């Protein structure tokens, strides 16, 4: 009994230290939020100045505002899909978190990744930290985050190939584009086949991981990580991947939610184009969206803010769409996919902290 009481006191004191340290780190987070808001205000102020205030106003005047709740509902389905993906992958490994709890953790990490410059790295960090606070083992946490990232990254590559092939049906694109689209789509499919082959050969994965670790050691990074530890983690990750990809039910569940995340997000963008009265070719939209998302994943700005918008607008403009239409649609879409999702994630983080505080008091 004394040992149990000591462990309980250590856990409680650890939470108290954590809560006391939060305000000190909160100043740094507040600075990041200020930078994010400054970038957002600048983006929404400067784009109409470059494109034309009156031209964009004319586009908005003809918009069908009844489609706004539809776009919001579709974006909500997108976020529920990615939360469900993490939950399903965690359950496949024997995890015990409920879906609402996993959703709170992921949405909190998603918002954190939108605030810090690292983007996906920030999301990965907070996901790991919060799952470990829920007493999920280190190995299962790493496997859940790694496999989930692999699944929805593979889904994005599949959509890129599908978009390239679907864009060929428009019939108005030059011959050089058609040839390039077929070549890139074939390359994406071959890349997926290569990844599957590597997963089926754990010895290759171990050699790749070992080479990357030695390169990191050469750069004086990860000096405390031994190659034997990396080999063990690679074997665990490989077995976890095989348990999903070789099981039809697991593969269907994970693949459905991975594709659903991207498809719902792109459908939200397509709905915004419909709302302003300018529907767009779905194939071209798939291609431009995936390119913009890849560019936006570069850790230069919080969640690619500004980079995503410019990349998406530039690629769509190259296909002949008018700039005022593109600017209106893209800024409207980012209001749903970036700003509202970030706000929802911040609220989820507050709810998560309140739930934990309530649980500690009940103990």
N, C-alpha and C positions, 0 to 999 in steps of 0.2 A: 504493500500500500504506500509506503514511503517513497519507493522508486516511482510509482505511478504519479504521486502528487508532485514529485520533483520534475518529472517530464512535463506534466501539465503546466507547472509554473514557468518552466523554460519556454514552452510554446506561447504562453500568454505574454511573458516578458518580451519574447521575440516580436510578437505582433505590436506590442506597445512601442518598441524601438522603431519598428517599421512605420507606425503612424507618426511618431515624432520626427522621423527623417523625411516624411513626405513633404511637409511645408518647405524644407530647405531645397529639395529637388524641384519643388513646384515653381520656384522662381525661374529656373532654367526652362521648364516646360511652358510657362507663361510667355517667356521671350520667344519661343518657337511659335506659339500661337499668334503672337503679334506679327511676326514675320510672315506667317501664312496668310493672315488677314490683309496685310499690306500688299502681298503679291496678288491676292484675289481682287482687292479693290483696284489695283493698277491694271490687272487684266481686263476687268469688266469696264474700266474707264477708257483705256487706251484703244482697245479693239474697235469700238464704235467710231473713235476719232479717225482711225486709219481707214476703216471700211466706208464710213459715212453714216452719220446719225440718222438722217432722213431716210436713207435707203433701208436701214434696218428697222426703222419705225414703220415704214410702209409694209414690210414683211409681217411685223407683229400685228398690225391692224387687221390683216386678213386671216389671222390665226384662228383655229378652232379650239377655244379654251376648254371645251368639254373633254378633250383628250388628255388634259393635264392629270386628272386623277388616274386615268388609265396608265399613263407613263409612270406615275408614282407606284402604282400597284405592281407593275412589271419589274421595276427596280427593286421593290421589296422582295419579290420572288427570287431575284438574282442573289440577293444577300442571304435569303433563307437557304438557297441551294448550296452556297459555299459553306455555310455553317453546318448544313446537314452532311456535306462531304467529310468535314473534319470529325463530326460525330460518328459517322459510319465507320471511318477508318480506325478511330479509337476503339469502337466496339468490336471490330474484327480482331483486335489485339487483346481483348479482355478488359478494356477500360470500364469504369463504373460511373462516369459522369452522365448526368441527364442531358437531354438535348437543350432544354432552356439554359442550363448552366454553361454548356459548351458554347452556345450562341452568345451569351454574355461575354465570355472570355474572348471569342474570336472578334466580335464587334468592337470590344475595347481595344484589342491589338490592331484592328483595321484602322480605327481612328488615330491611334498612336502613330502608325505608319504614315498617316496623312499629315502629321504635324512635324515629325522629325525629318531631316534631309535624307536619311538613309532609305526611306520608303519601305520596300519589302523587307529589308533587314530589320527595321524597327518593328514591323508586324511580327516577324519571326521571333525576335527577342522577347516581346511582351507575351506572345503566345506561350513560349517556353516557360517564362517566369510564372505566369498565372496557372498553367497546368501543373507545375511543380508545387505550387502553393495549395493545389487541390489534392496533394498526395499521390499524383500520378507518377509512377517510377520514371527515372531518367531515361532508361532504355525505351520504354513505351512512348514517352513524350517525343524523343528524337525520331522514332520510327513513324509516329503519327504525323508529325510536321513534315518530315521528309517525303513520305509516300503521298500525302495530300498535295504537296507542292508538285511532285512529279506528275500526278494524275491530271491536275488542272493545267499544267504546262503542256502536257501531251494533248489535252483537249484543244488548247489554243492552236497548236501546230496542225491538228486535224482540220480545224475550222479555216485556217489559212489555205490549206490545200483545197478544201471544198469551195471556198470563196473564189480562188483563182479559176477553178474549173467552171463554177457557176457564172462567173463574169464573161466567159466565152460565149454564153448564150445571148448576150445583148446584141450581137451582130453588127455593132457600129464601132468596134475598136480596131486599130490598125493590125496588120498581119504580124508585125514585129512584137507587139504586145502578146498576141495569142501564142506565139512560139515561146516567148519568155515565160508566160504564165504556165504553160504545159511543163516547161523545164523545171521551174521552181516547185510546182506541185509534185512532180516526180521526185525531185530531190527531197522534199519534205516527207514523202512516203518512204523513200529509201532510208532516210535518217531515222524514222520511227522503227523500221525493220531492224536497223543496226542497233538501236537502243534495246529492242526486245532480245536480240541475239546476245548482247552484253549481259542483260539480266539473267539469261539462261546459263551464262558462263561466269560463275562467281570468281573464278581464278583471274579472269580478265579485270573484273571490277576491283579485285584486291591489288593487282599490279598498278592500275590507274590511280587508285587512292594512295598507294604507297609512293608513287612518283610525285603526286601532288604534295604529299606531306614532306618529302625530301626537298622539293623545291621551296616549300614554305620555310623549312629549317634553314635552307641556304639564304633566304631573305631575313633570317632571324625572327621568324614568326612561328607561333605554336611550338615553342621550344620544349614545353612541358608535356607534349603529347607524344607517346611512344607509338612505333609502327605496329606493335602487337595489339595495342588497344584499338587502333584504326581498323586492323584486320578483323577483329572481333565484331566491331560495329558494322562493317561492310557485310559480313556474313549474316548478321541479324537482319539488316535492311534487305538483303537479297532474299532471305527466307520469307520475310514479311511481304515483299513484292510478289513473290511466286505464289504465296497463299491467296493473294487477291487475283492475280492475272490468270491463274490456272483454275480458279473456281468461277464458274459462269455466273452464279448469283452475286458473288462479291464484285466481280468485274462489272456486271450490269449496274449494280447500285452505285459503285464509285464513279463509273463512267457517265452515268446519267446525271449525277449531281455536278460533276466537273464540267460537262458540256452545258448543263442548265445554267450555271453561273455566267458563262460567256454569252450564251444565246439570249438569255433574258436581258442582259446588259445591252447587247446590240439591238434587241427588239425595242428596248426603251429609246435608244437613239433613233431607230427607224420610226417609232411613234411620234417623236418630236418633229421629224421631217414631215410626217403626215399632218401633224397639227398645224404647221405653217403653210400647208397646201402645196408641198413640193416633194412627192414621193421619190425615192432614190432606188437605183438598181441594187437588189440585195447582194448579189455577188460582188459588185464593186465596193459596197459598204463593208462586207466581210473582210476583203483584202485591206482596205484602208484602215479599218478599225484595228486589225491585228498588227499592222505595221506601226500604227500610232501607239498601241499598248506596249509593244516591244521597245520603242523609243522612250516612252514614258517610264519604263522600268529602270532607266539609267539613274543612278543615285546622285542627281544634280540638284533637284528641287524636291520639296515634299510631295511624294506620290506622282512625280512627273508633272506637277502643276505648271502650265505654260508650255511645256515640251509636248505633252499629249495634244493639246489644242492646236498648236502650230503644225505638228506632224499630220494630224487628221485633216485639218483644213488645207494644207499644202497638197496632200495626195489627192483629196477629192477635187480640189481646184484644177489639178492636172488632168482630171477626167472631164473637165468642161463645165463644172457646176459654178454658179455665180457666187461671188465672194460674200455678198450681203446675206444670201440665203444660208451659206455655210456658217458664217459667223453667228447668225441668230440661232441656228439649230444646235451648233456645238456648245455655245455658252448656255443655252437652255438645258441641254443634256447634262452638262457638268454640274448644273445646279442640283439635279437629282442624284447623279452618280458620285459626285465628290462632296459637295457641301452638306446636303441632307444626310448622306451616309456618315460623314464625319461627325455631325451633330448627334445622330442616333447612336454612334459608337461611344461618344463622350457620355451620353445619358446612361448607356449600358454599363460603363465603367463605374459610375456613381451607384447604380443599382447593385452591382457586384460587391462593392465595398460595404454598402448598407446590409446586404444579405450576410456577408461574413461577420460583420460586427454583431448582428442579431444572433447568429449562430454561436459566437463566442460567449455572448451574454447568457444564452440559454444553457451553455455548458457549465 
